[in-house]
Amino acid sequence: MSHYRWADVQNEQINSAIARRFITGDSVTVGRFELKQGGVVPTHAHANEQISMVLSGVLRFTIDGKDTIVRAGEVMQIPGNAAHGVEVLEDTVVVDVFSPVRQDWIDKTDTYFKR
């Protein structure tokens, strides 16, 4: 068993609009993103199933070419290997849960933010 405080988890500034903190268990990764309005997560795909819970703000998810607006209090489920991207419509805090573990985050090989 482990106990965490988000404020104590190392913050990774991905770019000027995206900051991430994450923890990893045996079979899941949980990430907390702080996203600034106008930011973009470029279209990408990964084998991990993803559940995104918007805590505050508004995001536009584009999944397999279909747009969905997700607001505070709403959740988006993204199947593994589905091509998806995100546009940040308002400053947003979102918690993402991934299964299996995001090994690419651990290894620092998730280069899709740099496209």
Summary of the structure (lengths in Angstrom):
residues: 115
radius of gyration: 13.2
end to end distance: 37.0
largest distance: 39.9
contacts: 324
relative contact order: 0.27
helix: 10%
strand: 52%
